Amino acid sequence: MSAELNLTPDWVKNAVFYQIFPDRFAWSSRVEKPGNFETWDSAPTIHGFKGGDLLGVAEKLDYLEDLGVNAIYFNPIFQSASNHRYHTHDYFLVDPLLGGNKAFKEMLDEAHKRGIRVVLDGVFNHSSRGFFQFNHILELGPKSPYLDWFFVHGFPLNAYEGAPKYDCWWSLPGLPKFNMNNPQVRKYIFNIARYWLEEGIDGWRLDVPFEIDDDDFWREFREVVKTANPEAYIVGEIPTEGQRWMKGDMFDAVMNYQLTHACLAFFGGSRMDSGLAQGMMGLDVPEPMDAQMFAKRTQELLDIYPREFSYAQLNLLDSHDMPRFLSLVSEDTQRLYLAYLFVMTYPGAPCIYYGDEIGLTGGVDPMCRKAFPWDQNLWNLNLRDKIRELALLRHAMPVLRTGEYLPLLSQGSLLVYARKDAEDVVIVAINMDNSAQTFSICVDSMIPEGALLQDQISDKQVVVEAGEIRDLTLPRMSAVILA
């Protein structure tokens, strides 16, 4: 494998992602659709469709650009008989309910005009009963030439009633597992990966890649992807620590659920809803962390990977697979804001789950997949403005993206850290206590004597005296970003 394949894309280290669940983000009247949709503002159901589409996304790109987003991660968009589209029928066809391939091309072109990258969800461990090769077996039984594409153990298949006689994901008969020992299946998956990169996408988010327990498969996948586009991003849905996957020969990053877990433990604190937290991607319910534990864990999560990979992690507070962070912290918007302030000032690519920025709430699936309310009267505009401010600040200050992360002080509920590169130093202090905290900190090795530091999110200023920031008081549940 060439040396270039061991690098991660620089654009990712400078990205602010936005995750979109396509059926729930935006509806365009330009996409012709059948009927029988749930009303947009009604509570979501497991099987119901709201009718969001990709032209709807294209028409909201100005909103995303204004928010500071420069990369989108889409949940699956290919033809499927489910609103989440993890039951893939055809990997080469965008679902007609989303507008089909033509709508995707328009959305992709419009995104790229704005400098917004697009990453698609690759569901390669399993397909669906409607997938042609599996449907062929359903129709023809043991005579089907595609028998070896799946793990079939007998007939009838029992695809709709009774215990299925084939391997399927989590024993769900609608999700037959591919036989990756079949060279034709492997080639088929690699062709999908290459095809959409050649169509212009910027990377793949890989669904449950740990289910394909074959490192050689993922090594070949990486080579196919990086040969098609050396700047393509490969991020795996790995809820555990991901050292195995990030040695330079498989993935660029993982969805950093380990950071999600730590953020809930620190920023949730006493407000954490432990009942809802049981729905966190199968992870243990977080025990509350103090600042010292959080500083240690956030440093560990950088140190366990080579720097090239730790700075490309997809850092998320929530997703379509777990309750929304705002609901997990008992709808305390300040806790959500401070958690976003942290991920926006921490190495790796921060990812906003659609609607978080306006205060959208939601418990376990399907409530974490509500439709985006485009009536601004329903938005928390103050929260949106503050998250936008953080995203734009991250873009404006390279040190927040690629500088060193240096925890300086962690005691009780007070966390102070620096981001430092050859040009700049930024001091971030977060007080999660219910009372004001006053602290002093030595910065003489980083910041010159007499330097005036301006808080980037308020009018507060401090002066470095005798090598210290002295007696800085942070009100309860607040933060400063000093530069």
BELTASUL-V953923 format. One record per helix or strand of 3 or more residues. SS is the DSSP state (2 for helix, 1 for strand). FROM is the first residue (numbers start at 1). TO is the last residue. If there is no record, write none. Layout:
SS/FROM/TO + SS/FROM/TO
This chain:
2/3/6 + 2/10/13 + 1/16/20 + 2/22/25 + 2/54/59 + 2/61/67 + 1/71/74 + 1/78/80 + 1/88/94 + 2/96/98 + 2/100/113 + 1/117/122 + 2/132/143 + 2/147/149 + 2/169/171 + 1/176/178 + 2/183/198 + 1/203/206 + 2/209/211 + 2/215/228 + 1/233/236 + 2/243/245 + 1/253/255 + 2/257/271 + 2/276/279 + 2/291/303 + 2/307/310 + 1/314/316 + 2/325/328 + 2/333/344 + 1/349/353 + 2/356/358 + 2/367/369 + 2/376/378 + 2/381/396 + 2/398/402 + 1/404/411 + 1/414/420 + 1/425/431 + 1/437/442 + 1/452/455 + 1/461/463 + 1/468/474 + 1/478/482
